[in-house]
Amino acid sequence: MAGYLAAVTTPNGAMLLDVREAAEFAAGHVPGAVNIPRGVLEFRIWTPLGYPTPVDMNRRIYVQCETGGRATLATRQLQDIGFTNVIAVIMNFEDWRRQGHPVL
């Protein structure tokens, strides 16, 4: 969680990707996160990364969900389509909130 907090605070060009459903995202998410539900990830990942211009397949992407399960699966999906710098954030989002970390 500390590593993700550092990325949220100072993303340095990294994408913060929340793969929860839209209603979950609307109920609270980390600042700067982009919401693309896991079920449509392969279709919608491209536009936030700048498509139709060439997409940097090595851009760091932090993948987060509610408890880490969907983030793990989404990380694998992104790796399978060629992304090389993808990190699954394994944490409980409720713990994130309880510890007072930023949520919008």
Contact map, one row per residue, 1 for C-alpha under 8 A:
11111000000000000000000000000000000000000000000000000000000000000000000000000000000000001110000100000000
11111100000000000000000000000000000000000000000000000000000000000000000000000000000000000000000000000000
11111110000000000000000000000000000000000000000000000000000000000000000000000000000000000000000000000000
11111111000000000000000000000000000000000000000000000000000001000000000000000000000000001000000000000000
11111111100000000000000000000000000000000000000000000000000000000000000000000000000000000000000000001000
01111111111000000000000000000000000000000000000000000000000000000000000000000000000000000000000000000000
00111111111101000000000000000000000000000000000000000000000000000000000000000000000000000000000000000000
00011111111000010000000000000111000000000000000000000000000000000000000000000000000000000000000000000000
00001111111000000000000000000000000000000000000000000000000000000000000000000000000000000000000000000000
00000111111100000000000000000000000000000000000000000000000000000000000000000000000000000000000000000000
00000111111111110000000000000000000000000000000000000000000000000000000000000000000000000000000000000000
00000010011111000000000000000000000000000000000000000000000000000000000000000000000000000000000000000000
00000000001111100000000000000000000000000000000000000000001100000000000000000000000000000000000000000000
00000010001111110000000000000000000000000000000000000000001111000000000000000000000000000000000000000000
00000000001011111000000000000000110000000000000000000000001111000000000000000000000000000000000000000000
00000001001001111100000000000001110000000000000000000000000011110000000000000000000000000000000000000000
00000000000000111110000000000000111100000000000000000000000011110000000000000000000000000000000000000000
00000000000000011111000010001000111110000000000000000000000000111000001000000000000000000000000000000000
00000000000000001111100000000000001111001000000000000000000000111000011001000000000000000000000000000000
00000000000000000111110110000000001111000000000000000000000000011100010000000000000000000000000000000000
00000000000000000011111110000000001111000000000000000000000000000000000000000000000000000000000000000000
00000000000000000001111111000000001110000000000000000000000000000000000000000000000000000000000000000000
00000000000000000000111111100000000000000000000000000000000000000000000000000000000000000000000000000000
00000000000000000001111111110000000000000000000000000000000000000000000000000000000000000000000000000000
00000000000000000101111111111000001000000000000000000000000000000000000000000000000000000000000000000000
00000000000000000000011111111000000000000000000000000000000000000000000000000000000000000000000000000000
00000000000000000000001111111000000000000000000000000000000000000000000000000000000000000000000000000000
00000000000000000000000111111100000000000000000000000000000000000000000000000000000000000000000000000011
00000000000000000100000011111110100000000000000000000000000000000000000000000000000000000000000000000011
00000001000000000000000000011111100000000000000000000000000000000000000000000000000000000000000000000111
00000001000000000000000000001111100000000000000000000000000000000000000000000000000000000000000000000111
00000001000000010000000000000111110000000000000000000000000000000000000000000000000000000000000000000000
00000000000000111100000000001111111000000000000000000000000000000000000000000000000000000000000000000000
00000000000000111100000000000001111100000000000100000000000000000000000000000000000000000000000000000000
00000000000000001111110010000000111110000000000000000000000000000000000000000000000000000000000000000000
00000000000000001111110000000000011111011001100000000000000000000000000000000000000000000000000000000000
00000000000000000111110000000000001111111000000000000000000000000000000000000000000000000000000000000000
00000000000000000011100000000000000111111000000000000000000000000000010001000000000000000000000000000000
00000000000000000000000000000000000011111000000000000000000000000000000000000000000000000000000000000000
00000000000000000000000000000000000111111111000000000000000000000000000000000000000000000000000000000000
00000000000000000010000000000000000111111111100000000000000000000000000001000000000000000000000000000000
00000000000000000000000000000000000000011111110000000000000000000000000000001100100000000000000000000000
00000000000000000000000000000000000000011111110000000000000000000000000000000000000000000000000000000000
00000000000000000000000000000000000100011111111100000000000000000000000000000000000000000000000000000000
00000000000000000000000000000000000100001111111110000000000000000000000000000000000000000000000000000000
00000000000000000000000000000000000000000111111111110010000000000000000000000000000000000000000000000000
00000000000000000000000000000000000000000001111111110000000000000000000000000000000000000000000000000000
00000000000000000000000000000000010000000001111111100000000000000000000000000000000000000000000000000000
00000000000000000000000000000000000000000000111111100011000000000000000000000000000000000000000000000000
00000000000000000000000000000000000000000000011111111110000000000000000000000000000000000000000000000000
00000000000000000000000000000000000000000000011111111110000000000000000000000000000000000000000000000000
00000000000000000000000000000000000000000000011001111110000000000000000000000000000000000000000000000000
00000000000000000000000000000000000000000000000001111110000000000000000000000000000000000000000000000000
00000000000000000000000000000000000000000000000001111111000000000000000000000000000000000000000000000000
00000000000000000000000000000000000000000000010011111111100000000000000000000000000000000000000000000000
00000000000000000000000000000000000000000000000010000111111000000000000000000000000000000000000000000000
00000000000000000000000000000000000000000000000000000011111000000000000000000000011110000000000000000000
00000000000000000000000000000000000000000000000000000001111100000000000000000000001110000000000000000000
00000000000011100000000000000000000000000000000000000001111110000000000000000000001111000000000000000000
00000000000011100000000000000000000000000000000000000000011111000000000000000000000011100000000000000000
00000000000001111000000000000000000000000000000000000000001111100000000000000000000011100000000000000000
00010000000001111000000000000000000000000000000000000000000111110000000000000000000001111000000000000000
00000000000000011110000000000000000000000000000000000000000011111000001101100000000001111000000000000000
00000000000000011111000000000000000000000000000000000000000001111101011000000000000000011100000000000000
00000000000000000111000000000000000000000000000000000000000000111111111000000000000000001000100000000000
00000000000000000001000000000000000000000000000000000000000000011111110000000000000000000011110000000000
00000000000000000000000000000000000000000000000000000000000000001111110000000000000000000111100000000000
00000000000000000000000000000000000000000000000000000000000000011111111100000000000000011111000000000000
00000000000000000000000000000000000000000000000000000000000000001111111110000000000000000100000000000000
00000000000000000011000000000000000001000000000000000000000000011111111111000000000000000000000000000000
00000000000000000110000000000000000000000000000000000000000000111001111111100000000000011100000000000000
00000000000000000000000000000000000000000000000000000000000000100001111111110000000000011100000000000000
00000000000000000000000000000000000000000000000000000000000000000000111111111000000000000000000000000000
00000000000000000010000000000000000001001000000000000000000000100000011111111100000000000000000000000000
00000000000000000000000000000000000000000000000000000000000000100000001111111110000001110000000000000000
00000000000000000000000000000000000000000000000000000000000000000000000111111111000000000000000000000000
00000000000000000000000000000000000000000100000000000000000000000000000011111111100000000000000000000000
00000000000000000000000000000000000000000100000000000000000000000000000001111111111001000000000000000000
00000000000000000000000000000000000000000000000000000000000000000000000000111111111101000000000000000000
00000000000000000000000000000000000000000000000000000000000000000000000000011111111000000000000000000000
00000000000000000000000000000000000000000100000000000000000000000000000000001111111000000000000000000000
00000000000000000000000000000000000000000000000000000000100000000000000000000111111100000000000000000000
00000000000000000000000000000000000000000000000000000000111000000000000000000111111111000000000000000000
00000000000000000000000000000000000000000000000000000000111000000000000000000010011111000000000000000000
00000000000000000000000000000000000000000000000000000000111110000000000000000000001111100000000000000000
00000000000000000000000000000000000000000000000000000000001111100000000000100110001111110000000000000000
00000000000000000000000000000000000000000000000000000000000111100000000000100000000011111000000000000000
00000000000000000000000000000000000000000000000000000000000001110001001100100000000001111100000000000000
10010000000000000000000000000000000000000000000000000000000001111001001100000000000000111110000000000000
10000000000000000000000000000000000000000000000000000000000000010011101100000000000000011111000000000000
10000000000000000000000000000000000000000000000000000000000000000111000000000000000000001111101100000000
00000000000000000000000000000000000000000000000000000000000000000111000000000000000000000111111100000000
00000000000000000000000000000000000000000000000000000000000000001110000000000000000000000011111110000000
00000000000000000000000000000000000000000000000000000000000000000100000000000000000000000001111111000000
00000000000000000000000000000000000000000000000000000000000000000000000000000000000000000011111111100000
10000000000000000000000000000000000000000000000000000000000000000000000000000000000000000011111111111000
00000000000000000000000000000000000000000000000000000000000000000000000000000000000000000000111111111110
00000000000000000000000000000000000000000000000000000000000000000000000000000000000000000000011111111000
00000000000000000000000000000000000000000000000000000000000000000000000000000000000000000000001111111000
00000000000000000000000000000000000000000000000000000000000000000000000000000000000000000000000111111100
00001000000000000000000000000000000000000000000000000000000000000000000000000000000000000000000111111110
00000000000000000000000000000110000000000000000000000000000000000000000000000000000000000000000010011111
00000000000000000000000000011110000000000000000000000000000000000000000000000000000000000000000010001111
00000000000000000000000000011110000000000000000000000000000000000000000000000000000000000000000000000111
